């Protein structure tokens, strides 16, 4: 069974430019998470989906961040415009249902210059 | 919200030594997971253990839910065990939100 797939693995952009990250969860997993991990810290939740519905987006900076999960499968996280402080690793995870075991992708390392 | 505290923050071991990592949490949980983040940043699942004891090779974990802590044991450590170990929980009153501790950074020297 394939794991959670994220792309790209690395991205370098100039500030004020847009950027998008893509995530394909494990087949059959209904819950999808996007996390942000700053250097030396634990991951922090940005948004959680149950199927197509964003059920927890309280930590998502909605002025510049947006996310979607079409048809309850793949998901895209977008930042527009990017700021220097957005440099971090963006992790996607999925689980079969909420509260069940979550599995993480390899992450996208974003550098904003 | 629920607080997750891991100790120690850093640990240096000689290859072959044993270690115990601790995770304390401030409220009842529906889910508790241990992860190993390798030097390339990948979070690898070690245990899904909201309660009880599990073992997988040289690693084992115990969660005492009533006392709100979990322990990860690493025996006969190897250099490949180096990295950051995270505990993550879902509070019983916040279904689905996986909250991470700050991690324990383990360095195993040859």
Backbone of each chain as ProteinMPNN parsed JSONL, in Angstrom:
{"seq_chain_A": "XXXXXXXXXXXXXXXXXXXXXXXXXXXXXXXXXXXXXXXXXXXXXXXXXXXXXXXXXXXXXXXXXXXXXXXXXXXXXXXXXXXXXXXXXXXXXXXXXXXXXXXXXXXXXXXXX", "coords_chain_A": {"N_chain_A": [[0.856, -1.201, 0.0], [0.607, 2.16, -0.9], [2.117, 4.999, 0.652], [1.431, 8.225, 2.162], [1.612, 10.732, -0.199], [3.492, 13.516, -1.104], [4.055, 16.538, -2.887], [5.774, 19.462, -4.148], [9.004, 18.135, -3.05], [10.858, 19.985, -2.25], [10.943, 23.546, -2.262], [11.783, 26.698, -3.429], [11.121, 30.041, -3.246], [10.562, 33.488, -4.115], [9.779, 36.138, -1.85], [6.407, 37.277, -1.606], [5.536, 35.884, -3.783], [3.283, 33.348, -5.103], [2.597, 29.992, -3.886], [2.115, 26.473, -4.07], [1.155, 23.4, -2.558], [0.888, 19.879, -2.836], [-1.034, 16.997, -1.936], [-1.496, 13.547, -1.712], [-3.462, 11.322, -0.135], [-3.373, 8.214, 1.778], [-5.021, 5.513, 0.24], [-8.487, 5.231, 0.8], [-8.475, 6.556, 3.188], [-10.197, 8.784, 5.161], [-9.78, 11.07, 6.644], [-7.82, 13.957, 6.473], [-4.882, 15.813, 7.051], [-3.154, 18.921, 7.304], [-0.049, 20.033, 8.329], [2.237, 22.321, 9.876], [5.672, 22.638, 10.299], [8.062, 24.176, 12.118], [11.574, 24.845, 12.417], [13.126, 22.843, 14.802], [10.862, 22.454, 16.313], [7.727, 20.853, 17.238], [5.286, 19.499, 14.919], [2.525, 21.562, 13.906], [-0.971, 21.829, 13.724], [-2.598, 22.91, 10.796], [-4.941, 22.634, 9.225], [-7.736, 20.43, 9.122], [-9.394, 17.857, 7.421], [-12.453, 16.123, 7.046], [-13.404, 13.839, 4.912], [-14.616, 15.817, 2.293], [-14.971, 18.051, 3.82], [-13.776, 20.789, 5.637], [-13.079, 20.535, 8.839], [-11.697, 21.591, 10.927], [-10.159, 24.445, 10.922], [-9.023, 26.389, 12.367], [-6.431, 27.23, 12.934], [-5.396, 28.067, 10.573], [-3.946, 30.602, 8.703], [-5.979, 32.661, 7.315], [-5.849, 34.888, 5.722], [-3.831, 34.628, 3.922], [-3.423, 31.968, 3.408], [-4.849, 29.105, 1.874], [-6.871, 26.204, 1.374], [-7.89, 23.155, -0.183], [-9.903, 20.242, -0.718], [-10.71, 18.346, -3.011], [-13.325, 16.193, -4.002], [-12.876, 14.636, -1.818], [-10.391, 13.377, -1.74], [-7.417, 13.936, -2.975], [-5.473, 16.782, -1.884], [-4.829, 20.309, -1.805], [-2.685, 22.818, -0.678], [-2.343, 26.249, -0.433], [-0.351, 29.211, -0.566], [-0.54, 32.638, -0.669], [0.139, 35.992, -0.742], [3.489, 34.662, -0.357], [5.451, 34.951, 2.636], [8.522, 35.82, 4.324], [8.552, 34.562, 6.801], [7.138, 32.262, 6.368], [8.74, 30.212, 5.702], [9.39, 26.89, 6.181], [8.639, 23.452, 7.038], [6.101, 21.756, 5.412], [3.701, 19.503, 6.211], [1.762, 16.717, 5.272], [-0.83, 14.551, 6.336], [-2.681, 11.501, 6.811], [-5.573, 9.651, 7.955], [-7.623, 6.78, 8.611], [-10.083, 7.196, 9.892], [-11.139, 9.892, 12.037], [-9.217, 10.144, 14.992], [-8.031, 7.692, 14.65], [-5.018, 5.852, 13.688], [-2.588, 8.015, 12.417], [-0.787, 8.777, 9.428], [2.135, 10.082, 7.942], [3.256, 12.108, 5.193], [6.307, 12.792, 3.299], [6.777, 15.449, 3.425], [7.031, 18.953, 2.467], [9.622, 21.075, 1.972], [9.768, 24.415, 2.38], [11.337, 27.321, 1.294], [11.487, 30.713, 1.638], [12.693, 33.497, 0.046]], "CA_chain_A": [[0.0, 0.0, 0.0], [1.395, 3.373, -0.971], [1.943, 5.916, 1.759], [1.001, 9.569, 1.818], [2.546, 11.295, -1.179], [3.48, 14.965, -1.179], [4.96, 17.172, -3.839], [7.139, 19.001, -4.359], [9.763, 17.896, -1.824], [11.529, 21.239, -1.903], [10.492, 24.681, -3.054], [12.377, 27.982, -3.087], [10.42, 31.109, -3.95], [10.789, 34.831, -3.597], [8.635, 36.638, -1.078], [5.267, 37.834, -2.319], [5.104, 34.964, -4.831], [2.397, 32.278, -4.644], [3.147, 28.637, -3.89], [1.101, 25.457, -3.788], [1.64, 22.071, -2.185], [-0.099, 18.858, -3.181], [-0.986, 15.815, -1.091], [-2.352, 12.399, -2.04], [-3.471, 10.5, 1.079], [-3.49, 6.771, 1.627], [-6.323, 5.149, -0.301], [-9.473, 4.84, 1.797], [-8.396, 7.407, 4.376], [-11.175, 9.862, 5.064], [-9.303, 12.264, 7.333], [-6.567, 14.49, 5.932], [-4.346, 16.908, 7.86], [-1.971, 19.689, 6.911], [0.703, 20.534, 9.474], [3.378, 23.187, 9.665], [6.719, 22.369, 11.261], [9.207, 25.075, 12.145], [12.816, 24.204, 12.835], [13.288, 22.591, 16.226], [9.577, 22.372, 16.986], [6.811, 19.818, 16.795], [4.312, 19.953, 13.922], [1.317, 22.238, 14.378], [-2.051, 21.63, 12.779], [-3.153, 24.049, 10.05], [-6.308, 22.347, 8.826], [-8.098, 19.003, 9.098], [-10.561, 17.529, 6.611], [-13.172, 14.856, 7.095], [-13.855, 13.797, 3.508], [-14.374, 17.117, 1.656], [-15.286, 19.138, 4.736], [-12.756, 21.297, 6.546], [-13.746, 20.524, 10.138], [-10.891, 22.359, 11.88], [-9.21, 25.317, 10.214], [-8.844, 27.523, 13.269], [-5.032, 27.654, 12.937], [-4.987, 28.434, 9.214], [-3.981, 32.065, 8.484], [-6.846, 32.693, 6.138], [-5.593, 36.024, 4.852], [-2.883, 34.275, 2.867], [-3.425, 30.521, 3.201], [-6.103, 28.463, 1.505], [-6.728, 24.775, 1.13], [-9.072, 22.488, -0.709], [-9.803, 18.795, -0.857], [-11.739, 18.016, -3.974], [-13.799, 14.809, -4.065], [-12.482, 13.926, -0.618], [-9.167, 12.574, -1.922], [-6.238, 14.79, -2.976], [-5.635, 18.105, -1.295], [-3.853, 21.329, -2.16], [-2.509, 23.924, 0.247], [-1.768, 27.365, -1.176], [0.031, 30.431, 0.137], [-0.454, 33.769, -1.592], [1.535, 35.887, -1.136], [4.367, 34.085, 0.659], [6.278, 35.842, 3.427], [9.76, 35.182, 4.785], [8.237, 33.728, 7.956], [6.469, 31.024, 5.96], [9.757, 29.18, 5.491], [9.132, 25.807, 7.128], [8.249, 22.206, 6.387], [4.659, 21.554, 5.388], [3.466, 18.065, 6.266], [0.406, 16.206, 5.071], [-1.052, 13.258, 6.972], [-4.039, 10.987, 6.654], [-5.976, 8.539, 8.799], [-8.861, 6.191, 8.082], [-11.119, 8.028, 10.513], [-10.551, 10.715, 13.083], [-8.755, 9.437, 16.188], [-7.282, 6.482, 14.31], [-3.609, 6.094, 13.461], [-2.269, 8.93, 11.329], [0.456, 8.519, 8.703], [2.61, 11.329, 7.366], [4.078, 12.154, 4.006], [7.701, 13.203, 3.507], [6.822, 16.881, 3.652], [7.581, 19.902, 1.505], [10.437, 22.098, 2.643], [9.619, 25.7, 1.692], [12.24, 28.422, 1.635], [11.08, 31.978, 1.039], [13.875, 34.384, 0.064]], "C_chain_A": [[0.883, 1.238, 0.0], [1.102, 4.242, 0.231], [1.383, 7.234, 1.283], [2.069, 10.191, 0.915], [2.379, 12.798, -1.233], [4.413, 15.424, -2.294], [4.73, 18.676, -3.833], [7.823, 18.69, -3.034], [10.418, 19.175, -1.331], [11.004, 22.338, -2.823], [11.172, 25.937, -2.525], [11.669, 29.036, -3.915], [10.815, 32.441, -3.35], [9.55, 35.273, -2.826], [7.656, 37.348, -2.002], [4.809, 36.95, -3.488], [4.128, 33.941, -4.263], [3.113, 30.93, -4.679], [2.026, 27.673, -3.531], [1.762, 24.127, -3.497], [0.505, 21.075, -2.434], [0.083, 17.635, -2.296], [-1.968, 14.767, -1.601], [-2.341, 11.465, -0.847], [-3.485, 9.018, 0.757], [-4.907, 6.428, 1.175], [-7.26, 4.68, 0.818], [-9.442, 5.657, 3.073], [-9.286, 8.626, 4.198], [-10.685, 11.171, 5.673], [-7.948, 12.675, 6.765], [-6.17, 15.715, 6.736], [-3.223, 17.621, 7.102], [-1.358, 20.255, 8.183], [1.841, 21.426, 9.001], [4.412, 22.845, 10.725], [7.859, 23.356, 11.088], [10.405, 24.345, 12.737], [12.879, 24.045, 14.35], [11.989, 22.482, 17.01], [8.757, 21.187, 16.49], [5.844, 20.364, 15.752], [3.081, 20.574, 14.581], [0.246, 22.151, 13.302], [-2.468, 22.939, 12.116], [-4.625, 23.816, 9.746], [-6.513, 20.835, 8.802], [-9.385, 18.835, 8.315], [-11.141, 16.185, 7.029], [-13.882, 14.758, 5.749], [-13.595, 15.181, 2.882], [-14.476, 18.29, 2.618], [-14.097, 19.503, 5.62], [-13.381, 21.448, 7.919], [-12.971, 21.28, 11.2], [-9.875, 23.164, 11.086], [-8.871, 26.531, 11.063], [-7.415, 28.061, 13.279], [-4.532, 28.079, 11.553], [-5.061, 29.951, 9.044], [-4.719, 32.381, 7.19], [-6.622, 33.904, 5.238], [-4.666, 35.649, 3.704], [-2.868, 32.777, 2.54], [-4.821, 30.068, 2.776], [-5.828, 26.992, 1.237], [-8.015, 24.247, 0.543], [-8.809, 20.995, -0.797], [-10.979, 18.352, -1.739], [-12.041, 16.527, -3.959], [-13.313, 13.978, -2.874], [-11.234, 13.074, -0.754], [-7.955, 13.5, -1.821], [-6.546, 16.138, -2.346], [-4.522, 19.017, -1.757], [-3.863, 22.411, -1.102], [-1.787, 25.044, -0.504], [-1.42, 28.513, -0.243], [0.173, 31.53, -0.902], [-0.813, 35.058, -0.88], [2.387, 35.297, -0.011], [5.183, 35.177, 1.348], [7.506, 35.067, 3.91], [9.483, 34.198, 5.922], [7.518, 32.434, 7.624], [7.462, 29.905, 5.681], [9.641, 28.137, 6.591], [8.93, 24.531, 6.331], [6.744, 22.051, 6.517], [4.396, 20.056, 5.214], [1.997, 17.756, 6.028], [0.316, 14.843, 5.736], [-2.468, 12.793, 6.679], [-4.287, 9.866, 7.645], [-7.315, 8.026, 8.289], [-10.071, 6.956, 8.596], [-10.426, 8.918, 11.522], [-10.265, 9.816, 14.291], [-8.055, 8.113, 15.887], [-5.859, 6.862, 13.922], [-3.385, 6.964, 12.232], [-0.906, 8.601, 10.744], [0.844, 9.781, 7.944], [3.362, 11.111, 6.059], [5.465, 12.681, 4.332], [7.84, 14.708, 3.686], [7.357, 17.672, 2.475], [8.345, 20.962, 2.283], [10.39, 23.373, 1.818], [10.64, 26.694, 2.217], [11.783, 29.658, 0.886], [12.247, 32.954, 1.173], [13.506, 35.803, -0.361]], "O_chain_A": [[1.802, 1.35, 0.81], [-0.006, 4.235, 0.767], [0.919, 7.356, 0.149], [3.259, 10.176, 1.227], [1.267, 13.303, -1.388], [5.42, 14.782, -2.595], [3.622, 19.13, -3.546], [7.251, 18.968, -1.98], [10.515, 19.409, -0.126], [10.671, 22.103, -3.984], [11.143, 26.211, -1.325], [11.619, 28.942, -5.142], [11.33, 32.516, -2.235], [8.432, 34.843, -3.109], [8.027, 37.929, -3.023], [3.793, 37.246, -4.117], [4.141, 33.687, -3.059], [4.096, 30.748, -5.398], [1.107, 28.015, -2.786], [2.778, 23.768, -4.093], [-0.672, 21.391, -2.263], [1.206, 17.273, -1.945], [-3.126, 15.07, -1.885], [-1.307, 10.861, -0.561], [-3.596, 8.623, -0.403], [-5.878, 6.994, 1.678], [-6.893, 3.859, 1.659], [-10.288, 5.475, 3.948], [-9.159, 9.386, 3.238], [-11.12, 12.25, 5.272], [-7.051, 11.849, 6.599], [-7.009, 16.554, 7.065], [-2.454, 17.003, 6.365], [-2.04, 20.87, 9.003], [2.335, 21.298, 7.88], [4.088, 22.766, 11.91], [8.535, 23.378, 10.06], [10.261, 23.36, 13.461], [12.703, 25.014, 15.088], [12.01, 22.423, 18.24], [9.06, 20.596, 15.453], [5.607, 21.571, 15.706], [2.659, 20.165, 15.663], [0.516, 22.371, 12.122], [-2.666, 23.951, 12.789], [-5.46, 24.69, 9.979], [-5.597, 20.069, 8.504], [-10.348, 19.574, 8.515], [-10.411, 15.239, 7.325], [-14.831, 15.493, 5.477], [-12.467, 15.669, 2.935], [-14.104, 19.41, 2.267], [-13.494, 18.644, 6.264], [-14.139, 22.39, 8.15], [-13.514, 21.585, 12.262], [-8.859, 22.634, 10.635], [-8.48, 27.575, 10.542], [-7.203, 29.231, 13.6], [-3.358, 28.413, 11.396], [-6.131, 30.534, 9.223], [-4.134, 32.365, 6.106], [-7.137, 33.952, 4.121], [-4.702, 36.269, 2.641], [-2.351, 32.377, 1.497], [-5.833, 30.58, 3.256], [-4.708, 26.595, 0.918], [-9.089, 24.814, 0.742], [-7.671, 20.545, -0.929], [-12.068, 18.035, -1.261], [-11.131, 15.699, -3.911], [-13.339, 12.749, -2.925], [-11.032, 12.145, 0.027], [-7.508, 13.819, -0.719], [-7.694, 16.576, -2.279], [-3.416, 18.569, -2.063], [-4.924, 22.867, -0.678], [-0.751, 24.818, -1.13], [-2.111, 28.755, 0.747], [0.902, 31.387, -1.883], [-1.954, 35.219, -0.449], [2.036, 35.423, 1.162], [5.554, 36.181, 0.739], [7.528, 33.837, 3.905], [10.1, 33.135, 5.998], [7.309, 31.597, 8.503], [7.06, 28.766, 5.446], [9.772, 28.447, 7.775], [9.035, 24.526, 5.105], [6.184, 22.198, 7.603], [4.802, 19.437, 4.23], [1.11, 18.45, 6.524], [1.271, 14.067, 5.705], [-3.341, 13.592, 6.341], [-3.356, 9.214, 8.117], [-8.051, 8.748, 7.617], [-10.966, 7.316, 7.832], [-9.25, 8.717, 11.827], [-10.99, 8.858, 14.559], [-7.534, 7.477, 16.804], [-5.526, 8.044, 13.836], [-3.915, 6.693, 11.154], [0.012, 8.199, 11.458], [-0.008, 10.463, 7.374], [4.009, 10.084, 5.849], [5.771, 12.981, 5.486], [8.909, 15.191, 4.059], [8.042, 17.138, 1.603], [7.789, 21.652, 3.138], [10.901, 23.419, 0.699], [10.785, 26.882, 3.425], [11.7, 29.659, -0.342], [12.731, 33.206, 2.277], [14.37, 36.679, -0.404]]}, "seq_chain_B": "XXXXXXXXXXXXXXXXXXXXXXXXXXXXXXXXXXXXXXXXXXXXXXXXXXXXXXXXXXXXXXXXXXXXXXXXXXXXXXXXXXXXXXXXXXXXXXXXXXXXXXXXXXXXXX", "coords_chain_B": {"N_chain_B": [[-6.475, 24.145, 25.765], [-5.27, 20.741, 25.376], [-2.169, 19.893, 26.908], [1.049, 18.793, 25.984], [3.881, 17.3, 27.097], [7.245, 16.523, 26.698], [10.022, 14.586, 27.79], [13.472, 13.574, 28.251], [14.486, 16.772, 26.783], [16.758, 16.55, 25.202], [19.049, 13.918, 24.427], [21.922, 12.031, 24.76], [23.513, 9.136, 23.786], [25.597, 6.242, 24.148], [26.296, 3.842, 21.672], [24.438, 0.863, 21.982], [23.433, 1.315, 24.49], [20.58, 1.648, 26.721], [17.41, 3.432, 26.787], [14.862, 5.653, 28.086], [12.076, 7.425, 27.125], [9.817, 10.017, 27.894], [6.381, 11.002, 27.929], [4.115, 13.302, 28.928], [0.715, 14.145, 29.393], [-2.052, 16.423, 29.582], [-4.751, 15.872, 29.741], [-7.566, 13.642, 29.21], [-7.204, 11.184, 26.632], [-7.942, 10.125, 23.253], [-6.313, 9.047, 21.427], [-2.934, 8.17, 21.052], [0.208, 8.586, 19.761], [3.535, 7.556, 18.905], [6.275, 8.861, 17.199], [9.136, 8.704, 15.05], [11.31, 11.035, 13.864], [13.33, 11.127, 11.216], [16.707, 12.068, 10.136], [16.188, 13.147, 7.62], [13.771, 14.278, 7.797], [11.438, 12.805, 7.654], [8.523, 11.592, 9.19], [8.159, 8.806, 11.023], [6.031, 6.177, 11.811], [5.9, 4.772, 15.006], [4.46, 3.679, 17.253], [0.993, 3.202, 17.819], [-0.792, 3.921, 20.469], [-3.015, 4.329, 22.578], [-3.545, 3.257, 25.054], [-2.161, 0.798, 27.318], [0.429, -1.666, 26.552], [2.929, -2.114, 24.101], [5.149, -3.857, 21.882], [7.865, -3.71, 19.615], [10.297, -5.179, 18.186], [13.335, -3.822, 19.166], [12.143, -1.732, 20.386], [9.714, -0.551, 22.681], [6.554, 0.432, 24.098], [4.602, 2.047, 26.577], [1.493, 3.102, 27.71], [-0.107, 4.77, 30.27], [-3.089, 5.558, 30.724], [-4.803, 6.494, 32.712], [-3.119, 7.823, 34.413], [-2.047, 9.634, 32.775], [0.322, 9.525, 31.123], [2.941, 8.431, 28.901], [5.437, 6.09, 27.964], [8.371, 5.552, 26.105], [10.503, 3.002, 25.276], [13.802, 2.346, 24.39], [15.922, -0.131, 23.516], [19.274, -1.422, 23.499], [20.536, 0.582, 21.798], [21.097, 1.941, 18.504], [23.091, 3.622, 16.0], [21.437, 4.402, 13.989], [19.114, 4.951, 15.287], [19.149, 7.559, 15.948], [17.79, 10.891, 15.952], [14.698, 12.759, 16.103], [12.239, 12.171, 18.501], [8.818, 12.09, 18.666], [5.896, 12.545, 20.585], [2.432, 12.347, 20.161], [-0.918, 13.379, 20.635], [-4.509, 12.9, 20.739], [-6.908, 14.739, 22.188], [-9.607, 13.709, 24.289], [-11.802, 15.36, 24.312], [-11.509, 16.823, 22.046], [-11.904, 15.706, 19.469], [-10.024, 14.207, 16.93], [-8.006, 16.126, 16.529], [-4.711, 16.095, 16.305], [-2.196, 16.572, 18.502], [1.083, 17.629, 18.975], [3.975, 16.981, 21.032], [7.035, 18.694, 22.013], [9.159, 17.171, 21.373], [11.919, 14.802, 21.705], [15.268, 14.951, 21.254], [17.417, 12.608, 20.106], [20.676, 11.384, 20.162], [22.798, 8.972, 19.064], [25.87, 7.714, 19.679], [28.656, 6.16, 18.01]], "CA_chain_B": [[-6.333, 22.868, 25.101], [-4.411, 19.752, 26.011], [-0.734, 20.147, 26.898], [1.865, 17.586, 25.816], [5.257, 17.608, 27.485], [8.161, 15.399, 26.514], [11.303, 14.695, 28.479], [14.194, 14.849, 28.271], [14.513, 17.429, 25.476], [17.906, 16.039, 24.469], [19.631, 12.724, 25.025], [23.073, 11.5, 24.035], [23.785, 7.777, 24.241], [26.583, 5.423, 23.464], [25.675, 2.698, 21.002], [24.24, -0.289, 22.857], [22.769, 1.705, 25.736], [19.11, 1.691, 26.748], [16.886, 4.74, 27.159], [13.42, 5.802, 28.29], [11.555, 8.751, 26.808], [8.543, 10.189, 28.575], [5.397, 11.94, 27.384], [3.027, 13.611, 29.851], [-0.361, 14.917, 28.769], [-2.815, 17.082, 30.642], [-6.177, 15.549, 29.707], [-7.868, 12.318, 28.663], [-6.908, 11.1, 25.203], [-8.494, 9.05, 22.432], [-5.261, 8.554, 20.54], [-1.575, 8.573, 21.365], [1.16, 7.985, 18.825], [4.955, 7.873, 18.957], [6.894, 8.965, 15.888], [10.555, 9.002, 14.934], [11.603, 11.878, 12.706], [14.71, 10.859, 10.85], [17.439, 13.288, 9.716], [15.644, 13.665, 6.373], [12.509, 14.929, 8.1], [10.291, 11.892, 7.558], [7.918, 11.114, 10.435], [7.925, 7.37, 10.912], [5.171, 5.678, 12.889], [6.456, 3.747, 15.873], [3.375, 3.03, 17.969], [-0.326, 3.793, 18.067], [-0.925, 3.288, 21.778], [-3.779, 5.147, 23.535], [-3.435, 2.626, 26.368], [-1.537, -0.514, 27.298], [1.834, -1.865, 26.23], [3.223, -2.757, 22.819], [6.563, -4.029, 21.612], [8.242, -3.939, 18.226], [11.749, -5.334, 18.151], [14.05, -3.212, 20.296], [11.328, -0.648, 20.923], [8.435, -0.855, 23.307], [5.883, 1.618, 24.621], [3.537, 1.839, 27.567], [0.678, 4.27, 28.035], [-0.977, 4.648, 31.44], [-4.023, 6.637, 30.416], [-5.384, 7.041, 33.943], [-2.129, 8.711, 35.015], [-1.733, 10.617, 31.751], [1.683, 9.532, 30.608], [3.374, 7.328, 28.063], [6.876, 5.883, 27.951], [8.955, 4.836, 24.968], [11.76, 2.375, 25.657], [14.686, 1.935, 23.306], [16.981, -0.98, 24.059], [20.435, -1.687, 22.63], [20.407, 1.635, 20.782], [21.974, 1.94, 17.344], [23.256, 4.977, 15.463], [20.265, 4.7, 13.153], [18.021, 5.416, 16.153], [19.278, 9.008, 16.121], [16.723, 11.699, 15.372], [13.79, 13.344, 17.082], [11.092, 11.335, 18.833], [7.652, 12.885, 19.018], [4.652, 12.0, 21.094], [1.298, 13.145, 19.691], [-2.162, 12.894, 21.242], [-5.803, 13.505, 20.432], [-7.682, 14.874, 23.424], [-10.931, 13.093, 24.212], [-12.81, 16.391, 24.066], [-11.146, 17.538, 20.814], [-11.746, 14.588, 18.563], [-9.387, 14.313, 15.636], [-6.91, 17.097, 16.459], [-3.486, 15.46, 16.774], [-1.333, 17.602, 19.076], [2.435, 17.124, 19.179], [4.916, 17.539, 21.979], [8.175, 19.382, 21.408], [10.112, 16.173, 20.913], [13.179, 14.469, 22.357], [16.308, 14.738, 20.239], [18.311, 11.528, 20.515], [21.891, 11.196, 19.38], [23.485, 7.745, 19.458], [27.259, 7.774, 19.22], [29.246, 4.816, 17.797]], "C_chain_B": [[-5.375, 21.96, 25.826], [-2.941, 20.142, 25.864], [0.009, 18.818, 26.808], [3.315, 17.959, 26.1], [6.126, 16.367, 27.374], [9.46, 15.665, 27.264], [12.125, 13.436, 28.242], [14.137, 15.512, 26.895], [15.64, 16.923, 24.59], [18.486, 14.847, 25.212], [20.774, 12.249, 24.143], [23.422, 10.145, 24.628], [24.968, 7.192, 23.486], [25.849, 4.247, 22.83], [25.606, 1.504, 21.957], [23.525, 0.027, 24.154], [21.258, 1.667, 25.575], [18.646, 3.09, 27.151], [15.374, 4.686, 27.322], [13.034, 7.243, 28.018], [10.152, 8.851, 27.391], [7.689, 11.242, 27.893], [4.286, 12.091, 28.417], [1.962, 14.429, 29.122], [-1.376, 15.313, 29.834], [-4.288, 16.714, 30.694], [-6.357, 14.143, 29.135], [-7.678, 12.318, 27.153], [-7.618, 9.929, 24.549], [-7.414, 8.363, 21.612], [-3.926, 9.029, 21.087], [-0.651, 7.839, 20.397], [2.573, 8.439, 19.161], [5.492, 7.831, 17.532], [8.398, 9.151, 16.06], [10.747, 9.851, 13.683], [13.081, 11.708, 12.363], [15.405, 12.129, 10.344], [16.935, 13.881, 8.409], [14.247, 14.262, 6.546], [11.287, 14.042, 8.04], [9.819, 11.473, 8.949], [7.52, 9.658, 10.249], [7.099, 6.905, 12.103], [5.884, 4.591, 13.687], [5.34, 2.957, 16.556], [2.113, 3.888, 17.927], [-0.786, 3.156, 19.37], [-1.677, 4.188, 22.761], [-3.822, 4.547, 24.943], [-2.694, 1.301, 26.212], [-0.08, -0.508, 26.902], [1.962, -2.575, 24.893], [4.727, -2.868, 22.668], [6.77, -4.28, 20.135], [9.763, -3.985, 18.172], [12.401, -4.749, 19.388], [13.257, -2.085, 20.958], [10.087, -1.197, 21.6], [7.865, 0.437, 23.874], [4.796, 1.197, 25.59], [2.82, 3.15, 27.765], [-0.205, 3.933, 29.225], [-1.952, 5.81, 31.362], [-4.572, 7.293, 31.674], [-4.428, 8.005, 34.631], [-1.557, 9.696, 34.013], [-0.254, 10.693, 31.4], [1.915, 8.313, 29.746], [4.899, 7.289, 28.065], [7.282, 5.115, 26.697], [10.322, 4.318, 25.406], [12.537, 1.991, 24.402], [15.801, 1.108, 23.928], [18.067, -1.191, 23.011], [20.484, -0.69, 21.47], [21.477, 1.52, 19.696], [22.051, 3.355, 16.786], [22.07, 5.383, 14.598], [19.041, 5.104, 13.969], [18.074, 6.932, 16.359], [18.153, 9.742, 15.4], [15.862, 12.265, 16.487], [12.588, 12.425, 17.256], [9.959, 12.233, 19.32], [6.545, 12.004, 19.578], [3.545, 12.919, 20.59], [0.018, 12.529, 20.216], [-3.371, 13.578, 20.624], [-6.587, 13.547, 21.736], [-9.078, 14.311, 23.232], [-12.014, 14.118, 23.907], [-12.498, 17.243, 22.84], [-10.91, 16.519, 19.713], [-11.068, 14.943, 17.263], [-8.206, 15.24, 15.571], [-5.671, 16.481, 17.094], [-2.503, 16.537, 17.197], [0.011, 16.977, 19.425], [3.11, 17.763, 20.378], [6.081, 18.169, 21.237], [9.279, 18.425, 20.989], [11.284, 15.959, 21.835], [14.186, 14.191, 21.257], [17.332, 13.747, 20.763], [19.5, 11.453, 19.573], [22.602, 9.967, 19.917], [24.863, 7.751, 18.828], [27.836, 6.366, 19.06], [30.328, 4.522, 18.822]], "O_chain_B": [[-4.735, 22.372, 26.793], [-2.525, 20.654, 24.825], [-0.352, 17.844, 27.469], [3.896, 18.817, 25.435], [5.787, 15.301, 27.889], [9.93, 16.799, 27.36], [11.568, 12.354, 28.054], [13.767, 14.854, 25.923], [15.499, 16.872, 23.368], [18.43, 14.765, 26.439], [20.616, 12.085, 22.933], [23.606, 10.023, 25.839], [25.288, 7.585, 22.364], [24.891, 3.725, 23.398], [26.574, 1.178, 22.644], [23.06, -0.878, 24.847], [20.728, 1.655, 24.464], [19.392, 3.842, 27.778], [14.699, 3.809, 26.781], [13.593, 8.169, 28.606], [9.394, 7.881, 27.379], [8.19, 12.23, 27.356], [3.598, 11.123, 28.743], [2.288, 15.307, 28.322], [-1.538, 14.632, 30.847], [-5.011, 17.175, 31.578], [-5.407, 13.538, 28.638], [-7.95, 13.311, 26.479], [-7.866, 8.895, 25.17], [-7.589, 7.232, 21.159], [-3.806, 10.169, 21.537], [-0.733, 6.62, 20.244], [2.787, 9.554, 19.638], [5.212, 6.909, 16.767], [8.869, 9.679, 17.067], [10.392, 9.437, 12.579], [13.962, 12.099, 13.129], [14.752, 13.154, 10.146], [17.238, 15.038, 8.119], [13.62, 14.694, 5.58], [10.188, 14.499, 8.353], [10.62, 11.051, 9.783], [6.662, 9.326, 9.431], [7.423, 7.2, 13.253], [6.401, 3.624, 13.128], [5.278, 1.732, 16.454], [2.164, 5.116, 17.989], [-1.137, 1.976, 19.387], [-1.07, 4.75, 23.673], [-4.105, 5.253, 25.911], [-2.61, 0.751, 25.114], [0.572, 0.536, 26.915], [1.215, -3.505, 24.588], [5.486, -2.087, 23.242], [5.978, -4.96, 19.483], [10.427, -2.949, 18.118], [12.072, -5.121, 20.514], [13.675, -1.552, 21.985], [9.492, -2.177, 21.151], [8.588, 1.406, 24.101], [4.165, 0.15, 25.446], [3.449, 4.19, 27.964], [-0.951, 2.954, 29.207], [-1.684, 6.901, 31.863], [-4.784, 8.505, 31.705], [-4.864, 8.904, 35.35], [-0.686, 10.499, 34.35], [0.345, 11.768, 31.382], [1.207, 7.311, 29.835], [5.56, 8.323, 28.156], [6.62, 4.161, 26.288], [11.181, 5.081, 25.846], [11.994, 1.389, 23.476], [16.543, 1.601, 24.777], [17.815, -1.144, 21.807], [20.475, -1.083, 20.303], [22.595, 1.067, 19.939], [21.186, 4.187, 17.062], [21.741, 6.565, 14.491], [18.04, 5.55, 13.407], [17.131, 7.516, 16.893], [17.637, 9.282, 14.381], [16.244, 12.254, 17.657], [11.997, 11.961, 16.28], [10.119, 13.022, 20.252], [6.299, 10.891, 19.114], [3.705, 14.139, 20.592], [-0.126, 11.306, 20.244], [-3.278, 14.671, 20.067], [-6.892, 12.506, 22.318], [-9.662, 14.42, 22.154], [-13.035, 13.781, 23.307], [-13.143, 18.267, 22.613], [-9.841, 16.482, 19.103], [-11.484, 15.871, 16.57], [-7.439, 15.153, 14.612], [-5.604, 16.363, 18.317], [-2.029, 17.319, 16.372], [0.077, 15.938, 20.082], [2.861, 18.923, 20.706], [6.121, 18.183, 20.006], [10.231, 18.828, 20.321], [11.612, 16.82, 22.65], [13.985, 13.304, 20.427], [18.027, 14.014, 21.743], [19.349, 11.457, 18.351], [22.969, 9.921, 21.091], [25.007, 7.788, 17.606], [27.549, 5.479, 19.865], [30.928, 3.448, 18.796]]}, "name": "protein", "num_of_chains": 2, "seq": "XXXXXXXXXXXXXXXXXXXXXXXXXXXXXXXXXXXXXXXXXXXXXXXXXXXXXXXXXXXXXXXXXXXXXXXXXXXXXXXXXXXXXXXXXXXXXXXXXXXXXXXXXXXXXXXXXXXXXXXXXXXXXXXXXXXXXXXXXXXXXXXXXXXXXXXXXXXXXXXXXXXXXXXXXXXXXXXXXXXXXXXXXXXXXXXXXXXXXXXXXXXXXXXXXXXXXXXXXXXXXXX"}
